[in-house]
Amino acid sequence: MMDNPILLVAVTATFFAAGIVKGVTGMGLPTVAMGVLGALISPLAAASLLIVPSFVTNVWQLFAGPNVSVLLRRLWPMMLAVVAGTIAGSSLLTSGDTMLTTSALGGALVLYAGCTLVARQIRVPALLEPVLSPIIGAATGLVTGGTGVFVIPAVPYLQALGLEKDDLVQALGLSFTVSTIALAAGLGWRGAFQLENLTMSALAIVPALAGMWAGQIIRSRVSPSAFRRWFLICLLLLGAEMLARPFL
């Protein structure tokens, strides 16, 4: 990959764009990166490139607020299930069946974008949280392990817990950080974590952070809700194309 200048430019541009989305909306870096790179290279290679920039940006997001320990005590059953589900689901991503993994990635993008565009905000009663958290965590882990996308169904669920704005940002950072570590563990356990991709992944930190900086500037000048809506529409179209690709 390092000796292919066109692909190198594409990877750099992708992480810069993904960083912009994260800078504006507070999320979306892995989703954008997997969506775009999954259309250019295998989802497995794309997931490997995602590890380092995703980890760095999400750890920063996690520790940007004061309530890490409180959130850990509340969400540890979900996080534990995320790890177990991701490691189990990574067998799909490392199976070598690129048609299947590309379709699965496309389906995850369509589901996330479609649900986020049309769904009304719901609330999870506190009584159900101890039961739902491990279930949601395991489901998120399976999707993460199979597609490299961290958001379904973790993001809608965390939004439904009624957390304060800053706590929600931290909770998303916690979920994404745990998912990133679990994905790296799953790929490593199955012997799919290549040193070349790890080096490229580390280099992707620079355009990702530059994109986040640009995104924060854009956020002050453009309506975040309008940006988010068009971002989701583009994500929906990209996912639909990936989902339909085996039939074209």
ZIVEN-V514553 format. One record per residue. N is the residue number from 1. RES is the residue in one letter. PHI is phi in radians with two decimals (999 if undefined). NEAR is the number of other ideal C-beta (glycine too) atoms within 10 Angstrom. Layout:
n=N res=RES phi=PHI near=NEAR
n=N res=RES phi=PHI near=NEAR
//
This chain:
n=1 res=M phi=999 near=15
n=2 res=M phi=-1.13 near=12
n=3 res=D phi=-1.64 near=7
n=4 res=N phi=-1.95 near=11
n=5 res=P phi=-1.10 near=8
n=6 res=I phi=-1.15 near=8
n=7 res=L phi=-1.16 near=15
n=8 res=L phi=-1.09 near=14
n=9 res=V phi=-1.13 near=10
n=10 res=A phi=-1.10 near=15
n=11 res=V phi=-1.13 near=25
n=12 res=T phi=-1.07 near=18
n=13 res=A phi=-1.12 near=13
n=14 res=T phi=-1.12 near=24
n=15 res=F phi=-1.23 near=29
n=16 res=F phi=-1.14 near=19
n=17 res=A phi=-1.12 near=20
n=18 res=A phi=-1.13 near=30
n=19 res=G phi=-1.13 near=29
n=20 res=I phi=-1.06 near=27
n=21 res=V phi=-1.04 near=24
n=22 res=K phi=-1.15 near=28
n=23 res=G phi=-1.13 near=23
n=24 res=V phi=-1.42 near=24
n=25 res=T phi=-1.82 near=17
n=26 res=G phi=1.50 near=19
n=27 res=M phi=-2.78 near=21
n=28 res=G phi=1.85 near=25
n=29 res=L phi=-1.06 near=29
n=30 res=P phi=-1.15 near=27
n=31 res=T phi=-1.15 near=30
n=32 res=V phi=-1.14 near=24
n=33 res=A phi=-1.06 near=28
n=34 res=M phi=-1.18 near=26
n=35 res=G phi=-1.11 near=28
n=36 res=V phi=-1.34 near=20
n=37 res=L phi=-1.18 near=26
n=38 res=G phi=-1.13 near=27
n=39 res=A phi=-1.52 near=17
n=40 res=L phi=-1.87 near=13
n=41 res=I phi=-2.30 near=19
n=42 res=S phi=-1.16 near=16
n=43 res=P phi=-0.97 near=27
n=44 res=L phi=-1.12 near=23
n=45 res=A phi=-1.12 near=19
n=46 res=A phi=-1.11 near=27
n=47 res=A phi=-1.11 near=34
n=48 res=S phi=-1.12 near=26
n=49 res=L phi=-1.18 near=25
n=50 res=L phi=-1.31 near=28
n=51 res=I phi=-0.98 near=23
n=52 res=V phi=-1.21 near=21
n=53 res=P phi=-1.08 near=28
n=54 res=S phi=-1.14 near=31
n=55 res=F phi=-1.08 near=19
n=56 res=V phi=-1.10 near=18
n=57 res=T phi=-1.18 near=25
n=58 res=N phi=-1.38 near=25
n=59 res=V phi=-1.12 near=16
n=60 res=W phi=-1.03 near=13
n=61 res=Q phi=-1.12 near=22
n=62 res=L phi=-1.11 near=21
n=63 res=F phi=-1.66 near=13
n=64 res=A phi=-1.38 near=12
n=65 res=G phi=-2.20 near=18
n=66 res=P phi=-1.64 near=10
n=67 res=N phi=-1.92 near=14
n=68 res=V phi=-1.05 near=15
n=69 res=S phi=-1.14 near=8
n=70 res=V phi=-1.12 near=12
n=71 res=L phi=-1.16 near=21
n=72 res=L phi=-1.08 near=14
n=73 res=R phi=-1.13 near=8
n=74 res=R phi=-1.40 near=17
n=75 res=L phi=-1.88 near=22
n=76 res=W phi=-1.03 near=15
n=77 res=P phi=-1.09 near=17
n=78 res=M phi=-1.16 near=25
n=79 res=M phi=-1.15 near=23
n=80 res=L phi=-1.09 near=17
n=81 res=A phi=-1.20 near=20
n=82 res=V phi=-1.04 near=33
n=83 res=V phi=-1.09 near=21
n=84 res=A phi=-1.09 near=16
n=85 res=G phi=-1.16 near=26
n=86 res=T phi=-1.16 near=31
n=87 res=I phi=-1.11 near=21
n=88 res=A phi=-1.18 near=15
n=89 res=G phi=-1.28 near=23
n=90 res=S phi=-1.12 near=28
n=91 res=S phi=-1.10 near=13
n=92 res=L phi=-1.21 near=18
n=93 res=L phi=-1.16 near=29
n=94 res=T phi=-1.71 near=20
n=95 res=S phi=-1.25 near=14
n=96 res=G phi=1.55 near=10
n=97 res=D phi=-1.54 near=13
n=98 res=T phi=-1.15 near=14
n=99 res=M phi=-1.12 near=9
n=100 res=L phi=-1.18 near=15
n=101 res=T phi=-1.20 near=24
n=102 res=T phi=-1.14 near=20
n=103 res=S phi=-1.13 near=19
n=104 res=A phi=-1.12 near=23
n=105 res=L phi=-1.11 near=29
n=106 res=G phi=-1.04 near=24
n=107 res=G phi=-1.09 near=19
n=108 res=A phi=-1.12 near=25
n=109 res=L phi=-1.14 near=29
n=110 res=V phi=-1.09 near=20
n=111 res=L phi=-1.08 near=18
n=112 res=Y phi=-1.12 near=25
n=113 res=A phi=-1.12 near=24
n=114 res=G phi=-1.10 near=15
n=115 res=C phi=-1.13 near=15
n=116 res=T phi=-1.21 near=19
n=117 res=L phi=-1.25 near=13
n=118 res=V phi=-1.89 near=8
n=119 res=A phi=-1.28 near=11
n=120 res=R phi=-1.58 near=4
n=121 res=Q phi=-1.13 near=8
n=122 res=I phi=-1.99 near=9
n=123 res=R phi=-2.20 near=9
n=124 res=V phi=-1.64 near=18
n=125 res=P phi=-1.06 near=9
n=126 res=A phi=-1.01 near=9
n=127 res=L phi=-1.12 near=8
n=128 res=L phi=-1.56 near=9
n=129 res=E phi=-1.03 near=17
n=130 res=P phi=-1.08 near=9
n=131 res=V phi=-1.47 near=11
n=132 res=L phi=-1.32 near=18
n=133 res=S phi=-0.99 near=23
n=134 res=P phi=-1.14 near=18
n=135 res=I phi=-1.15 near=15
n=136 res=I phi=-1.11 near=25
n=137 res=G phi=-1.08 near=28
n=138 res=A phi=-1.12 near=20
n=139 res=A phi=-1.12 near=18
n=140 res=T phi=-1.07 near=30
n=141 res=G phi=-1.09 near=30
n=142 res=L phi=-1.10 near=21
n=143 res=V phi=-1.16 near=28
n=144 res=T phi=-1.08 near=33
n=145 res=G phi=-1.11 near=28
n=146 res=G phi=-1.52 near=26
n=147 res=T phi=-2.25 near=28
n=148 res=G phi=1.43 near=34
n=149 res=V phi=-1.75 near=27
n=150 res=F phi=-1.64 near=32
n=151 res=V phi=-1.60 near=26
n=152 res=I phi=-1.89 near=24
n=153 res=P phi=-1.65 near=18
n=154 res=A phi=-1.07 near=27
n=155 res=V phi=-1.11 near=22
n=156 res=P phi=-1.03 near=17
n=157 res=Y phi=-1.16 near=22
n=158 res=L phi=-1.10 near=24
n=159 res=Q phi=-1.15 near=18
n=160 res=A phi=-1.46 near=18
n=161 res=L phi=-1.40 near=17
n=162 res=G phi=1.28 near=13
n=163 res=L phi=-1.23 near=18
n=164 res=E phi=-1.12 near=11
n=165 res=K phi=-0.94 near=9
n=166 res=D phi=-1.17 near=12
n=167 res=D phi=-1.16 near=18
n=168 res=L phi=-1.13 near=18
n=169 res=V phi=-1.06 near=17
n=170 res=Q phi=-1.18 near=22
n=171 res=A phi=-1.11 near=28
n=172 res=L phi=-1.12 near=22
n=173 res=G phi=-1.07 near=23
n=174 res=L phi=-1.10 near=26
n=175 res=S phi=-1.08 near=28
n=176 res=F phi=-1.19 near=27
n=177 res=T phi=-1.13 near=22
n=178 res=V phi=-1.08 near=27
n=179 res=S phi=-1.10 near=30
n=180 res=T phi=-1.10 near=26
n=181 res=I phi=-1.10 near=19
n=182 res=A phi=-1.14 near=25
n=183 res=L phi=-1.13 near=30
n=184 res=A phi=-1.08 near=22
n=185 res=A phi=-1.12 near=15
n=186 res=G phi=-1.13 near=26
n=187 res=L phi=-1.16 near=24
n=188 res=G phi=-1.15 near=14
n=189 res=W phi=-1.09 near=13
n=190 res=R phi=-1.64 near=16
n=191 res=G phi=1.20 near=8
n=192 res=A phi=-1.90 near=18
n=193 res=F phi=-1.69 near=20
n=194 res=Q phi=-1.60 near=15
n=195 res=L phi=-1.04 near=7
n=196 res=E phi=-1.04 near=12
n=197 res=N phi=-1.19 near=23
n=198 res=L phi=-1.14 near=16
n=199 res=T phi=-1.10 near=13
n=200 res=M phi=-1.12 near=20
n=201 res=S phi=-1.09 near=24
n=202 res=A phi=-1.13 near=14
n=203 res=L phi=-1.15 near=18
n=204 res=A phi=-1.24 near=26
n=205 res=I phi=-1.03 near=17
n=206 res=V phi=-1.08 near=14
n=207 res=P phi=-1.13 near=20
n=208 res=A phi=-1.14 near=28
n=209 res=L phi=-1.21 near=19
n=210 res=A phi=-1.10 near=16
n=211 res=G phi=-1.13 near=28
n=212 res=M phi=-1.07 near=23
n=213 res=W phi=-1.08 near=13
n=214 res=A phi=-1.12 near=16
n=215 res=G phi=-1.11 near=25
n=216 res=Q phi=-1.16 near=14
n=217 res=I phi=-1.20 near=12
n=218 res=I phi=-1.08 near=16
n=219 res=R phi=-1.04 near=16
n=220 res=S phi=-1.37 near=8
n=221 res=R phi=-2.08 near=6
n=222 res=V phi=-2.16 near=12
n=223 res=S phi=-1.09 near=10
n=224 res=P phi=-1.02 near=15
n=225 res=S phi=-1.19 near=8
n=226 res=A phi=-1.18 near=9
n=227 res=F phi=-1.04 near=17
n=228 res=R phi=-1.10 near=18
n=229 res=R phi=-1.10 near=13
n=230 res=W phi=-1.24 near=9
n=231 res=F phi=-1.05 near=20
n=232 res=L phi=-1.17 near=21
n=233 res=I phi=-1.12 near=12
n=234 res=C phi=-1.10 near=14
n=235 res=L phi=-1.13 near=23
n=236 res=L phi=-1.09 near=18
n=237 res=L phi=-1.15 near=13
n=238 res=L phi=-1.10 near=21
n=239 res=G phi=-1.11 near=24
n=240 res=A phi=-1.11 near=16
n=241 res=E phi=-1.12 near=15
n=242 res=M phi=-1.17 near=24
n=243 res=L phi=-1.15 near=19
n=244 res=A phi=-1.53 near=12
n=245 res=R phi=-0.94 near=13
n=246 res=P phi=-1.09 near=11
n=247 res=F phi=-1.72 near=6
n=248 res=L phi=-1.59 near=5
//
